Amino acid sequence: MEAKLGLISVFDKTGVVDFCKEISSHYDFLSTGKTANLLLSSNIRVRTISSFTNFPEILNGRVKTLHPTLLGGILGTQEYSDEMRKYGITPLGLVVVNLYPFEEIISRPHSEEHALENIDIGGVTLLRAAAKNYPEVLVVSSPDDYAQVAEAITNDRVTMELRKDLARKAFMYTTRYDAAISHYFSADEPLPSSFVCTFGNPQTLRYGENSHQIAKYYLKPGRPPFFRQIHGKDVSFNNLVDFSAALGVLSEHDSPSCAIIKHTSPCGFASADDIETAFDHAFETDTLSAFGSVMGFNRSITEGLAKKLNAMFVDAIIAPDFKPEALPILKKKSKLILCTLNDFEMPILSFCSIPNGIIVQTADTHVISSEDITVVSEKKPRPEELTALLFAWRVVKYVKSNAAVISKGTRTLGIGMGQTSRIGAVELALNRAGERACGAVMASDAFFPYRDSIDAAAAEGITAIIAPGGSIRDNESIKAANEAGITLVWSKVRSFLH
């Protein structure tokens, strides 16, 4: 059987020598500089691209495969056989190409010059040409496919289904590659006129929001998962959403802190001098909702904390790490999910899938300080009240709307979330705080449409309230606060979380 021509040009040379050896009786190889040298040093016959095209690599390698002899051989079909013979173009039956590591380069400190030099041009062209002509050309864009392709070639089982699947992978590869480049050039424009973003390397999750839904975790180019699982059942969609919610609220607090998350909302949060006290205070917010929750910490899990966590039902725990003496305690529960943190960055955009498209917005990263608020009541906040108000605000912005948070110092006492009315959220938070609400403060994620929320808070002994302000009835709320002798401040920014 006459051997066909196969083009091999790879930056990632993993497995390429063994692959070429396995199929060497079926293909004569053409290759570029470093790949050709590697194959020759491994006693694999190969012809350089330059000798095949009778044209040298130029511009320091920027142009080496963009030649009509090559592209004609890849794109040619039987329909064009006479024209191909006229110009001395030989058909190619195999194209094995992977690209310069642009995503890897931009994921670490780099110069723009270095980034530009790692934008592959010829490789992308070869892959797209071969994928377009997949009925005639096998296109292999990943070392992960070498074994499958080699087995098919050596056993004469190259099916049209395999060809089409390889073409699909090649187009997905070049699409992701181009998207990474376009995103790089749009870094200063988070919401450009055309929104292009790709994710890859999916991790299959246990299930989606419900067990009958399938789910995968796709990664940004060049980024690892934000967590590393060290124990327990596989993570689910819900686990990762709750982990993300925990990391969000934790990211705004430097002191040892604990976030107890249920259905993507904090049901308890606290900061303290040590992580065990932070857990105690967060747990006391709502011991009922903490059942089956996800817990996030910004400090290591200690032995004492592990004993407390082991005594209750927790679905998953995420923390920077676990002390060696803590892990054996928690691993007694075979299904308990334990995860540590990899390097991560909080999202700068949020997405929502809707009919016929998606909506995209910048993330709510707005942070307020004491300089940003406006005191609108006759009574001014005491220093400890101001600290508690700002703490409550940093929590309420991560609670599903409508939301209200009752807190004292740096611990929550009651959280109301996901209500369809403002008064409903306030009453739920006050009910969960109970008698502890007396002397505490309250945060609301949006303005008060009526004075009823102020009246309800005052009746339970709340001493200070922070809310965005902005209702046409703000004067009624201010009047209610003054009548009750409580402090009312406007944050002047809303923090809805739908």
N, C-alpha and C positions, 0 to 999 in steps of 0.2 A: 504494500500500500504506500502510495506517495505521501510523504510528510507534508503537512500544511505549514504555513508561516504563522508564528506566534510572536507577538510583541510583548516584551517584559520590561517594564519601567516602574520601579517601586521605590519610594522613600523608606517605608517600613519594610525591611527585608526579612522579617520574621517568617521562617518556613519556606521561603521562596526557592532555596537550593533543593530541598527535598522534593518540593512540588515539581520543579523542572526535571529533576532526575526521573521522577515517576512517569512523566508524560513525554520524555525525550524521544521515544521511538515514534511518536505521533506528530511531533512538531519540530520544525527548524526554527531556532530562536533569533529574534532581533532584539537588541537592547541598547540602552544609553550608557554613558560612561561608567559610573560606579557600580551600577547593577551588572553591566557587562563584565567588569573586572572581577566581581564576586563570582559570577557563573564560570568564567574562564579559570579562576583559581580553584574551582571545585570540579574541574575536568568536564565541564558541560560545554558542548559546542555552541558558540553564539557568534553572530555577526553584528557589528556595531551599526547603529542607525546611520551614521555618517557615510560608511562604506556602501550601505544599501541605497541611500538617496543621492550619493555623490555630491553631498553638500555638508560642510562642516558645522559643528555646533558653534553658534556665534553669540555675541553679547554676554560672554561669561556664563553660557548655559541657559540664558533666558529663552533662546530659540534653538531647539534641537529636534523636536518631533513635529513641528508645524510645517509640514511639507506635503504637496499634492500627491507624491508617490505613496506616502503612508496613508493619508486621509482618503485618497481614492481607493486604496486597497481595503480599507476598513468599510467604507460606505458603498463600495461597488456591489452590484448584484448581477445576475445572469442577463438582465435586461441591457446592461451596459458593457457586456463582454467585448464587443467589437471596439468600442471606444477605449476600453482599458488596454486591449492589445495594441491599439494604435499608439498609445502613449507609454507602453511598456510598464503598465501597472499590474502588479501581482496581487491577487486577493489574499487577505489575511483572515485566518479562521479563529484567532484567539487574541484577546487583548487583556493583559494583566497589569493593572495600574493602581497605585494608591498615591496620595497627594502630599505635597509639602505640609508640614504640621502647623498650619496657620492658627488653628484653635489653641494648640498647646503654647505657641509663642505668645499669643496675646493674653494667656491666662497667668503669665508671670511678668515681672518688670521687663520692659523692652523699649526700644526706640521705634519711632515710626518707620525709619528706614529698614529696620530688621523685619517689621511686620510686612511692609510692602514686598520685600524680597521673598517672603514666604507665602505670597499669593501665587498659587499654581495656575498657569494658563494652559500649557500644552497638555498636562495630564487631564484636566477637566474636559478639554476638547476631545481627546482620545476616548475617554469614557462615554461622553455623550454620543459621539459618532458610533461607537461600537454598540451601545445600548439601542440606538435608533435602528441599527441593522441587526438586531438580535437573532432573526431567523438564519442569518448567515455567519454571525460572529458570536463566539462565547466571550462575555465580558466578566472579568473577575476583579472586584474592587476591594476585597477584604481577605486577609490571610485566613479568617475564620471559615472561608468557603473552599480552601485548597483541597482538603480531604475529600469533600463531597464531589468536587469537580474532577479531581484526579481519578476517583473510583469510577465515575461515569465515563470518562474518556477511555480509560484502560479496558473497561468492560463493554465498550460500544453501547452505552446506555444514555447518551446525551439526548434527552427528550426536549420537545418544544416547550414543555412546562418548565423545565429547568432553565432553558435559555431565557424565557420571559421573566422568571423569578430573579435571575441574576441581573437582567436589565433593569428591573424594578429597583433592586438594591443599588445599582449604579446611579440611577436618577435620584434616589433618595439621598445618596452620599453627596452628589454634586449640589443638590438643592440645599442641604444642610451647610455645606461648605460655603456656598455663595451667600446664604443667609447670615452666617457668622461674619463674613466680610462686610456685607451691607450694614449689619448691626454695629460693627466696629466704626464705620464711617458715620453712623447716625447717633453716636454715643451722646452728643450734646443736644440731641433732639429726641426726647423719650417717646413722643407721639408723632412720628412723621406722617406724611400724606399717605404712604403705603406702609402698612405695618407688617413686617416680616420677622418672624422669630421661629426658630426650630429647636427641638429638643431630641435627644437620642439616648442610647444605652438604657432602654427601659428595664425597670425592675418590676417583676410581677408581684402584685400585692395579694394578700389572702382573699380579699373580695372588696367590693366598693362600699357605698353607704349601707347597702343591704347584701345579704349573702347571695342573692341571685344576680347581682351586678358584678361584672368583671372590671378590674382596675389595674393600671400600671403607673409607676412613678418614672417620668421621663426627666432627664437631666439637661441642664444648660451645657452648651459646648465647653469642654475642658474642665467641668466641675464634677466632683465626686458627690455621692449622697451626703446630706448634711448630718447623718447619723451613722453609727456603726452598731448593729445589733449584736449583743453578746450572750443573750439567753432568751428562751421563751418561744411561743408560737410565732408564726410569720406575722409581720405587721400588715394592717389593713389600711384602706383609704382613710377611714375615720381616725385611726391612730396617728397618721401623718398630719392630718388637718389639725388635730388636737395638739400634737407636738408643735406645730407651727404657731398655733395660738399661744401656747405656753412660752415659746421663745420670744414672741412679740412683746408680751407684757413684761417678761423678765428683762428684755433688752433695755428697758427704761429705768432699771434699778441697779445700782452698784453694790449695795449691801447684800449680805446673804439673804436670798429670797426663795420663796416657794409659791408656785402657781398650781392650783388644783383646777383642772379643766374638765368640763362636762358639756358635751355637744358643742364644742368650739368656744364656749364662754367660760371665763373664770367663775367658779362658784366659791372660791376662797383664794385670797392672796395676802401675803405678808412679807415684810422685810424685818430683820432683827439683827442682833449682834452675832448670832451663830445660826447655822442652818437648821438645827433641831428645834430651836425656839420659833424660827420662821415657819416651820411645818406645823408646830402646835397651834400657832395663832391662825394660820390659813385654814387648818382643819376645823377649828372651832367655829369658823364662820358659818358652816353648813355641813354638819356631820352626816346628814342624810344624803345630800347630793354627792358627797365625796365617794359614796359606794360605787365601785366600778369605774372610777375616774381615771384620767391620765394625769400624772404628776410630773411637773418640770421643776428643776432646781438649777441654780447658778453656782453651786458649790458641790464638792465631792459628797457622796453618800457615806455617812459614817456608820459605825457599828450600831450606835444607839438609835440612829434614825432608821436603819435597816430593821431593827427589832420592832419599831413602831409600825413601819410599813408592812412588815410580814404579818402583823396581827390583824390586818384589815384586808378587804378585797379591793385590790387595785388592778386595773387592766394593763397599764404600761407606765414605765418610769424612764425619764430621760434626764441626764445630768452630765456634767463635764467628765466625771469618772466615778468609780466606786472603790472605796477603800478595800484592800485585800480581805480584811476581816468582815466586811459587810456582804460581799458576794455570796459566800456559802449560806448565809441566812436567807437571802432573797431567792437563791436558786433552789430552795426546798420546794418552791411552787413551780412546777414544770412548765406551766403555760404563761407565767408572768413575763411580760416583755420588758427586757432591760436593754437600754441603749445609751451609748456615750455619744459625745458630739465630735464631729469632724469640723474643720474650718468651714465657716458658712457666712453668708451675707444675707441680711433680711431683704425681702423683695422690694424693688423700687416701683414695680407696677403690679396691678391686680387685674385679673381677667374674669369675665363671665360669659359663658356660652349662651347665646340667645338665638331665636329663629333667624336663619339666613346669615349668621355671622357671630362676631364676638364684640363685646364692649370692653374697653381698656381704660384704666385710669391710673394716675400716679398714686402710690401708696400714701396712707395718712401718716406721714413722718413728722408732722408739725408738733413741736414741743413748746409748752408755755411755761413762763416763770412768773415770779411775783411781780415783775415789771410789766407784764402783759395784761394783768387783770384790772378791772375797774370795780371799785367798791361802790355799790349803788344804795346801800342801806345807811341809816343813821348810825348804826353800830358798826364799828370797825373790827376786823379780825385780830385776835391776839396772835402773837408769833406761833404758838403751838397749833392754833386753829389754821393758820395759813399753811403750815407744814402739812397738816392733815388734809386740807382742801386740795393742795397740789398733788399729794399722794393719791387721793381718791380720783382725781382727774386722770392721772396716768394709768389707772386701772379701768375706769369706765369707758375709755376710748377703745378698749379691747373686748367689751361686753356687747353681745348682740342687742340691737335696738328693738324697741325702746328700752333704755337701760337706766338704772340708778344704783349708786353704790353708797352704802353707809360705812364710814370708817372712823377710827380713832387712832391718832398717831400714825404708825405705818403698818396697820393691820385692818383688813376688812371685817365688818361685823354682819353685814347683810347685803346681798346682791340681788337685784331684780332685773331680769333680762328677757328679751324676746316678747315683750308685751305689745298689744295693739293700741294701747293708750298710755299717755304719760303718767296719769294717776295710778294706772295698774302697775307700772314698773316701780313707782315710789312705794305703793302699799306693799308690794311683794318684798322689796328690800327692807322696809320697816318691820314687816312681820317676821322675816328671818333674823333680823337683829334683836327683836324682842326688847326686853328691858335694857339691854346694852345700848340701845339707841340714845338713851338719855345722856346728854353731854357729848355726843358724837357729831360728826359733820356729814354732809351728803353732797354727792355729785350727780348731776343729770347730764346725759349726753346731748340733749337738745333743749330748746327754750320751753318754758311753761306756758301753755295756751290759756290756762286759767290759774287762779290763785289757790285752787284746791290742793295742789301738791305742796305748796308752802304751808297751808293750814295743817295738812296731815303730818308733815315733818315736825312742825312746831308742837303739835299735840303730843308727840312722843319724846320731846325734849331735845331735838336737834338744835344745835347752837349756831351753826353756820352752813351755808349752801353755796355751791358753785355751779353755774349753768351758763350756757352761751349767751342768753339774752337774745332779743330780736323779735319778740312777739309784739303784736299790736296791743296786747294787754299787759306789757311789762309793768306799767304803772300799778296795776292791780297786785302783781306779785311783790313789788317793792313796798306797797302799802301794807300787804299782809305780813311781810318780814318786819317792818317797823312796828306794827301793832303787837307782834309776838316778841319783839326785842331780840331778834336774831340777825346775824350778819348775812348779807346777800352780796355776792360778787359775780360779775360777768366775766367769762373767759374770752368772749368775743370770737370764739371759733366753735363750730359744731363738730361733733365726732360721732356721727351715725356709723353703724356697722351693720349692714344688712346681710 
